[in-house]
């Protein structure tokens, strides 16, 4: 599997204390979808049009297959596939995966912080789709 980039946090930040807390999955999905839609609307039209072609998947945490491929359990988001500017020779189509349980844990159960982190993580992974490297994203405050 081709993993371009991932955004993660360290479990030792105290988030492990909330890992076992029951979370309304539908609520997390609704909040995340609303935040992504609002974020897309703020993008310049050419970027927005390209970003809307990119599938976004929600998972709770990286599954065992992703973990076996080296994706850490505390990863917040992941971009998979070829960048927009690539020639299209990648095996997998590009997509973004957001790990909502990890984002909720990172936000320590605060809905406002969760939405901010969904936005930051989405823009971080979208930046990889558009060919930005880690230092470019850091310069833009999306690390």
Secondary structure, 3 states (H helix, E strand, C coil): CCEEEEEECCHHHCHHHHCCCCCCHHHHHHHHHHHHHHHHHHCCHHHHHHHCCCEEEEECCCCHHHHHCCCCCCEEEEEECCCCCCCCCCCCCCEEEEEHHHHHHHCCCCHHHHHHHHHHHHHHHHHHHCCCCHHHHHHCCCC
